[in-house]
Every structure is written in C-alpha cells, then in structure tokens.
Amino acid sequence: MKTGTIRTLALLLGMLLLTTAASPGTAKIAPDSQQSWPAITLQLVTGGLQDPVYLTHAGDNSGRIFILEKPGRIRILKNGVLQPSPFLDITGKVQDSGEQGLLGLAFPPQYAQKGYFYIYYTDNSGNNRVARYSLGDHPDAADPDSEELILRLDHPVHDNHNGGQLAFGPDGYLYISTGDGGGGGDPFDNAQDLNSLLGKILRIDTESVNSGYQIPPGNPFAGQAERRGEIWAYGLRNPWRFSFDRQTGDLYIGDVGQGTWEEVDFQPASSPGGENYGWDRMEGFDCFQTACNPDDYTLPVFTYRTHQAGTCAVTGGYVYRGPTQTALQGIYFLGDYCSGQIWGLRQTSGGWQSQALVNTDLNISSFGEDQSGELYVVDLGGAVYRLQAQPQAAPLDHQRYLPFVHRSR
C-alpha cells in the first residue's frame, strides 16, 4: 500500500453508486475470450471510518463484518450499522505513519468456540507484530490487555513495505505476508534471502499449540540450515493483500511494484510451496537492474504499468464465490490504490484473461469478504462499498485503450 491524499468524508458519502464502461488491457486472448464480462457497480455500505484498510468476518454465523482502521481500531458493522464502540482499540500501541499501522486481522477456524483472533500491526518501535487477542466479557468487545506476541518482524530502518495480510488457509495454517523491509530496490536483498522473514509469504501453525507457534512439517524449508522454516513463498516486494479462493484453495497475491510494474502472482492449491516470485531480480516480466533468467522464477499472471493513467500500487482482492451475483462467479477482482481502477481476472482452459471493469474515485486500500462470500471494496478515505454486477453484461472489447498488460508464458 502507498498512502496518498485522503479525500474528505463528504465526497465519499456522495458516491452512492459508481459505474463505468469496461476498458481491457493488452492481453493474450484465450479461445473463449468473447465470453462477456459483467458491468460493475459499487453500493455504499457505510462511511464514518478513519483510514480503513481491511474488512473480514469471523466465520461465526453472526453476520458481523469487522473493519480495520489503520490507527489501531477494529470496528464492527452489525446489521448494516457501524457500531459506535470499537471491537478492539490499541491505538496507544500502534505506530500509525505512512504505510505503518494496524494492517491485518484473521479469525481462526472455530472462532466461536476459541474466542481469540490474530492481528498484524506496527508497534511504536517501528517493528511489525503478529499478536493474538482474546474476547472480553462481551462478544462485541475484545480485551485490549490480552495480547500474546506470536511473531515479531524487525523492521528497523525504513517505514515502508510492511506487508500486513493475515489469513487462515484451507489447511488451517496461518499465512502472513511481509514486505521486503522498505527502501528502493530491496537494499538488503531480503526478498531473496531465505534466512530472512521479509519479502515473503509465511505459513505457521498457531492452532496446534497452546501458545506461540510451530512450523508445519510440510513447509518447503522446514529443518534446513540457514533457511527459515516459516517461509512458504518468497521473492516478493510488498505483498500488501493476498487471498485464497474459497472454492479451489488457489492463492492470489497482489505484489506492489517498484516503479514500472504492478503484479498479481498465483499459486495453485496443489503447490507444495517454495515459489520464488522474482523480486528483486525481476519486476513483473522484466529483469530488474541486472540480467536475469526468467525461467528461474514463478512469473506473474497479471501485470500493469505503475505511474500511468494515475496508477501507483496494486491492491489484491478475492475470487467471487458468493450466492447472489451470478455474473461475478469465478472472477478475481483487484484494484489500484491511486487510480481507483478495478480489474477482473480469470483463468480459463485457454489461459488467463483480464479486463478493466470500473473506474472509481476511491483510494482502494483493500477488498474484503463476508461469511457468505459477498465482496466489498474498502476506501482509505473512510468508507466501505459492496461490489455488485449490473443486470446486463458488458461485451469484451479488445479495441479499448489503457496501458495495462496481462501476459502468459
């Protein structure tokens, strides 16, 4: 995530419905590419938030939606109403500056019985923490004094590239995204260093132990000297948001680029882990600063240019698997933080297809899912929108503009 100017709440509340014609990228056209893409609308769900950066659910059939505010609060949206009292407020522990703050939230399987959850935040020393918190005396209020440190990620030099996503995978393990430690060009080469936890997707087992965590024995580098067993995948710059397809188990990673390409990386559910996504040897499909062999890396499935048409940073999203929007089924949605552009991406028998679907005036800090699988768009300016399809599908138009690129190898 790259922060920018936050628009006023008045502007956000005026944007009750956003629609636009689709604009595709230059793509490798798959055989079934004439399949139509849906026209998208965004419906305002709530405003009144301070720097929201994520949205999720607890999997407890309560219907509640939990929204992270970067300064250090978790808010509850209950029966469509934003509750006045935070679920958790740890603003005194959180360093909220630039890309730092309260960044991630995940509820474990069987949360209703366990009564605890996990957050990812930047502490007042500028380091990042994965911590466990427990409920207090009320289901809508966590105990702010219940913190148990699970993992500390030292981040002592630069304040950017913190990663911050938490999610429990289909295997029940906790996955964590970490940035490369900040600065331009990964100056400490953290992303390629298998003895560093930075620039990675980590996988740890928090639910088989009473405290702390253990390393799953199936992790690709478990038990190897000079390699951290927590690492699941590496070669990432700032994987701000990743998600699992709740139907297939496939992993999608939105990795923020340096100055030329933003990218989406993909890991099939069948993978044993260990993918090297290339940073800082590659950015997108291009070698970065020095010669490289692209065959040595797992290349992205979608890229678009940074700093063109107002773009600046990819925000990874989700594959829609909800029950109400038939036209959205199987489409992975992603956005750009600065331009507000939203794309669709899907895998077909002929390859990957992409389409720019809607232009918005939002700073898209995240996407989110509720328990049923409906999708939401989070605007750092203070609001949450529900992503929906218009009744009529828009035909795929290969002649429209836009310098966005989707390639396959």
C-alpha positions in Angstrom: 0.0 0.0 0.0 1.2 3.5 -0.8 -0.6 6.3 1.0 -1.9 9.4 -0.8 -4.2 12.3 -0.2 -7.3 11.2 1.7 -10.4 12.7 0.3 -13.0 14.1 2.7 -15.8 12.1 4.0 -18.3 14.4 2.4 -17.0 13.3 -1.0 -17.2 9.6 -0.1 -20.8 9.9 1.1 -21.8 11.5 -2.2 -20.5 8.5 -4.1 -23.6 6.3 -3.6 -23.2 4.5 -6.9 -20.2 4.2 -9.2 -20.4 2.8 -12.7 -18.3 2.9 -15.9 -17.8 1.1 -19.1 -15.1 -1.6 -19.1 -11.6 -1.0 -20.6 -9.4 -4.0 -21.3 -5.7 -4.4 -21.2 -3.5 -5.7 -24.0 -3.8 -9.4 -23.4 -3.1 -12.8 -24.7 -6.5 -13.7 -26.0 -7.7 -17.1 -24.9 -10.0 -19.2 -27.2 -13.1 -18.4 -25.2 -12.2 -14.7 -24.8 -15.5 -13.5 -26.2 -17.2 -14.5 -23.0 -18.8 -11.4 -21.6 -17.6 -9.5 -18.6 -20.0 -8.0 -16.1 -20.5 -4.3 -15.7 -19.8 -3.4 -12.1 -21.4 -1.1 -9.6 -20.4 -0.1 -6.1 -23.0 0.4 -3.4 -22.1 2.4 -0.3 -22.4 0.2 2.8 -21.0 2.6 5.5 -19.0 5.8 5.9 -17.7 7.3 9.1 -14.4 5.3 9.3 -10.9 6.6 9.9 -8.4 5.2 7.4 -9.9 1.8 6.9 -7.5 -0.8 5.5 -9.2 -4.2 5.6 -12.5 -6.0 6.1 -13.3 -9.5 7.1 -15.7 -11.8 9.0 -15.4 -14.1 12.0 -16.9 -17.2 10.5 -19.2 -17.5 13.5 -22.6 -17.1 11.7 -23.2 -13.7 13.4 -23.4 -11.8 10.2 -20.9 -9.2 11.6 -18.3 -7.5 9.5 -15.0 -6.4 11.1 -13.3 -3.4 9.6 -9.7 -2.4 10.5 -8.8 1.3 11.0 -5.1 1.9 10.5 -4.6 4.0 13.6 -5.3 0.9 15.7 -9.0 0.1 16.0 -11.3 -2.7 14.8 -14.9 -1.6 14.1 -18.0 -3.8 13.8 -20.6 -3.4 11.1 -23.7 -5.2 12.6 -27.0 -5.5 10.8 -25.8 -2.8 8.4 -25.0 -0.3 11.2 -21.5 0.8 12.2 -21.2 0.2 15.9 -20.0 3.3 17.9 -17.7 1.3 20.2 -14.7 -0.4 18.7 -14.3 -4.2 18.9 -10.6 -3.5 19.8 -8.8 -0.3 20.4 -5.0 -0.5 20.7 -4.1 2.9 19.3 -1.6 3.5 22.1 0.4 0.5 20.9 0.3 1.3 17.2 2.6 3.5 15.1 0.4 5.0 12.5 2.6 6.7 10.0 2.7 6.3 6.2 2.4 2.6 5.5 2.6 1.6 9.1 -0.4 0.9 11.4 -2.9 -1.8 12.2 -2.7 -3.8 8.9 -4.1 -7.3 9.2 -6.8 -9.4 11.0 -7.7 -13.1 10.9 -10.1 -15.2 12.8 -9.1 -18.8 13.3 -11.4 -21.8 12.3 -13.9 -22.4 15.1 -13.5 -18.9 16.4 -16.9 -19.0 18.1 -15.5 -21.7 20.4 -12.0 -20.4 20.7 -12.7 -16.7 21.4 -9.4 -15.3 20.1 -8.1 -13.8 16.9 -4.9 -12.5 15.3 -3.8 -9.1 14.2 -0.7 -7.7 12.4 0.4 -4.2 13.4 3.4 -1.8 13.5 4.5 -1.2 17.1 5.9 2.1 18.5 9.4 0.9 17.7 8.6 0.6 14.0 8.7 -3.2 14.0 5.8 -5.4 13.0 4.0 -7.8 15.2 1.6 -10.7 14.8 -0.3 -11.0 18.0 -3.2 -13.0 19.5 -6.0 -11.2 21.3 -9.0 -12.7 23.2 -12.5 -11.7 23.8 -13.6 -9.7 26.9 -16.9 -10.1 28.6 -19.0 -9.3 25.5 -18.9 -10.8 22.0 -18.6 -7.3 20.5 -15.6 -6.3 22.6 -12.1 -7.8 22.8 -9.8 -7.4 25.8 -7.2 -4.8 24.9 -4.9 -6.2 27.6 -4.9 -9.8 26.4 -2.1 -9.5 23.8 0.1 -12.6 23.3 3.0 -12.0 20.9 3.2 -14.7 18.3 5.8 -13.3 15.9 8.0 -10.2 15.8 9.3 -8.9 12.4 12.1 -6.5 12.9 11.8 -3.5 10.5 14.4 -1.1 11.9 15.5 1.1 9.0 12.7 2.0 6.6 9.0 2.6 7.4 7.5 1.2 4.2 6.9 -2.2 2.7 5.4 -3.8 5.7 3.1 -6.4 4.1 0.4 -7.0 6.7 -2.1 -9.6 5.4 -3.2 -12.4 7.6 -5.4 -15.3 6.5 -6.0 -18.9 7.5 -5.6 -21.2 4.6 -7.7 -24.2 3.6 -5.2 -26.3 5.5 -5.9 -24.4 8.8 -2.5 -22.8 9.0 -1.9 -19.0 9.4 -0.4 -17.3 6.3 1.3 -14.0 6.8 2.6 -11.5 4.1 5.8 -9.5 4.9 7.3 -6.7 2.8 11.0 -6.6 1.9 11.9 -4.2 4.6 11.5 -1.0 2.6 13.7 1.4 0.7 14.1 1.3 -3.0 15.2 -1.9 -4.8 15.4 -4.0 -1.7 18.8 -2.7 -0.5 19.3 -5.6 2.0 18.3 -8.2 -0.5 15.7 -9.6 2.0 13.3 -10.9 -0.5 15.8 -13.4 -2.0 17.4 -14.2 1.4 15.9 -17.5 2.8 17.4 -16.7 6.2 15.2 -13.6 6.4 11.4 -13.5 7.0 11.0 -10.3 4.9 9.7 -10.2 1.4 7.8 -13.5 1.9 4.6 -15.4 2.5 5.0 -17.2 5.8 3.0 -20.3 6.9 2.8 -21.1 10.6 0.8 -23.4 12.8 -0.8 -21.5 15.7 -3.7 -23.8 16.4 -2.0 -27.0 17.5 -0.1 -25.3 20.4 -1.3 -23.5 23.5 1.0 -20.5 22.9 3.3 -19.2 20.2 3.5 -21.3 17.0 5.2 -24.2 15.4 6.5 -24.7 11.9 4.3 -27.1 9.8 6.5 -30.1 8.8 5.4 -29.7 5.2 6.8 -26.2 4.8 9.4 -26.2 1.9 12.4 -25.1 4.0 11.5 -26.7 7.3 14.5 -28.1 9.1 17.0 -26.8 6.6 20.1 -24.9 7.8 20.4 -21.2 7.0 16.8 -21.2 5.8 13.8 -20.1 7.9 11.2 -22.8 8.2 8.3 -20.3 8.4 8.8 -19.4 4.7 6.1 -20.6 2.3 7.0 -18.4 -0.7 9.5 -15.7 -1.4 10.8 -13.1 -3.9 8.1 -10.5 -3.0 8.4 -6.8 -2.7 5.3 -5.7 -0.7 2.5 -8.3 -0.9 0.0 -6.0 0.7 -3.1 -8.2 0.1 -3.4 -11.9 -0.7 -6.3 -14.3 -0.6 -7.4 -17.9 -1.1 -10.1 -18.8 -3.5 -12.6 -20.4 -1.1 -13.8 -22.9 -3.7 -10.5 -24.1 -5.2 -7.9 -23.2 -2.5 -5.7 -21.3 -5.0 -3.7 -18.4 -3.7 -3.6 -15.0 -5.3 -1.0 -12.4 -4.3 -1.1 -8.7 -5.2 2.5 -7.5 -5.0 3.2 -3.8 -5.1 5.8 -2.9 -7.7 8.9 -0.6 -7.7 8.4 1.9 -10.4 7.4 0.0 -13.6 5.1 -2.9 -13.0 2.4 -3.9 -10.5 1.7 -7.6 -10.5 -0.6 -10.4 -9.3 1.1 -13.7 -8.5 -0.6 -17.0 -8.4 -0.1 -20.3 -6.5 -2.3 -23.3 -7.3 -3.8 -25.2 -4.4 -1.7 -28.2 -5.4 1.6 -26.4 -4.8 3.9 -27.7 -2.1 5.2 -24.1 -1.6 8.6 -22.7 -2.2 7.8 -20.5 -5.2 10.3 -17.7 -5.9 8.3 -14.8 -7.4 11.4 -13.0 -8.6 11.8 -9.8 -6.6 14.4 -8.1 -6.6 15.8 -10.0 -9.6 12.6 -9.3 -11.6 9.8 -6.7 -11.6 6.8 -8.1 -13.4 8.1 -9.9 -16.5 11.3 -7.7 -16.7 14.7 -8.2 -15.2 15.3 -5.6 -12.5 18.6 -3.6 -12.8 20.7 -6.7 -13.7 20.5 -9.6 -16.2 18.3 -12.5 -15.1 16.8 -15.7 -16.4 13.0 -15.6 -16.1 12.8 -19.3 -16.2 14.3 -19.4 -12.7 11.2 -17.7 -11.2 7.4 -18.1 -11.0 6.2 -15.2 -13.1 3.0 -13.2 -12.5 -0.3 -13.9 -14.2 -1.2 -10.2 -14.5 0.7 -7.0 -14.6 0.0 -3.4 -15.3 2.2 -0.3 -15.5 3.0 1.8 -12.5 2.5 5.6 -12.7 0.5 5.6 -15.9 -3.1 6.8 -16.0 -2.8 7.6 -12.3 -1.8 4.2 -11.1 0.6 3.6 -8.3 0.1 0.4 -6.3 -1.9 -2.8 -6.8 -4.4 -3.9 -4.1 -5.1 -7.6 -4.3 -8.6 -8.8 -3.9 -10.7 -12.0 -4.0 -12.4 -14.5 -6.3 -16.1 -14.0 -6.0 -17.9 -17.1 -4.7 -21.0 -15.6 -3.2 -24.5 -16.8 -3.8 -26.2 -13.6 -5.1 -24.1 -12.3 -8.1 -24.1 -15.0 -10.7 -22.3 -12.8 -13.3 -19.3 -12.4 -10.9 -18.7 -16.1 -10.3 -15.1 -17.2 -10.6 -13.7 -13.7 -11.3 -10.8 -12.5 -9.2 -11.2 -8.8 -8.5 -8.2 -6.4 -7.9 -7.7 -2.7 -7.9 -5.2 0.1 -7.9 -4.8 2.3 -4.8 -4.3 5.6 -6.5 -6.3 5.4 -9.7 -9.3 3.6 -8.3 -9.4 1.2 -11.3 -10.8 -2.2 -10.7 -10.0 -5.2 -12.9 -11.3 -8.7 -13.3 -9.0 -11.7 -13.8 -10.0 -15.3 -14.6 -8.3 -18.5 -15.6 -9.8 -20.4 -18.5 -8.9 -23.5 -20.4 -7.1 -21.3 -22.9 -5.1 -19.2 -20.4 -5.6 -16.1 -18.2 -8.0 -13.3 -19.2 -8.2 -9.8 -17.8 -10.5 -6.8 -18.1 -10.6 -3.4 -16.6 -14.2 -3.2 -15.3 -14.8 0.1 -13.5 -13.1 3.4 -12.8 -13.7 4.8 -9.3 -12.6 7.9 -7.4 -11.5 5.8 -4.4 -8.2 5.1 -2.7 -8.7 1.3 -2.7 -6.8 0.1 0.3 -8.4 -3.4 0.4 -11.1 -5.8 -0.7 -12.9 -8.0 1.7 -15.4 -10.9 2.0 -18.3 -11.5 4.4 -19.1 -15.0 5.5 -21.4 -15.8 2.6 -18.7 -14.7 0.1 -20.1 -11.3 -0.9 -17.3 -8.9 -1.8 -16.6 -5.4 -0.6 -14.2 -2.5 -1.5 -12.5 -0.5 1.2 -11.6 3.1 0.6 -8.9 4.6 2.8 -10.9 7.8 2.7 -13.4 6.4 5.2 -16.0 4.2 3.5 -16.9 0.6 2.5 -18.7 -0.4 -0.7 -20.3 -3.6 -1.8 -19.2 -4.8 -5.2 -22.2 -5.8 -7.4 -23.0 -6.6 -11.0 -25.3 -4.6 -13.2 -28.1 -6.7 -14.7 -26.6 -6.5 -18.2 -23.2 -7.9 -19.0 -20.7 -5.7 -21.0 -19.2 -7.4 -24.0 -15.4 -7.8 -24.1 -14.0 -5.0 -26.3 -10.4 -5.6 -27.4 -10.1 -2.2 -29.0 -10.3 0.0 -26.0 -7.2 1.9 -24.7 -5.3 1.6 -21.4 -1.6 0.7 -20.9 -2.4 -2.4 -18.8 -0.7 -5.6 -19.7 -1.6 -9.2 -19.0 0.8 -11.8 -20.3 1.3 -15.5 -20.0 4.3 -17.7 -20.5 
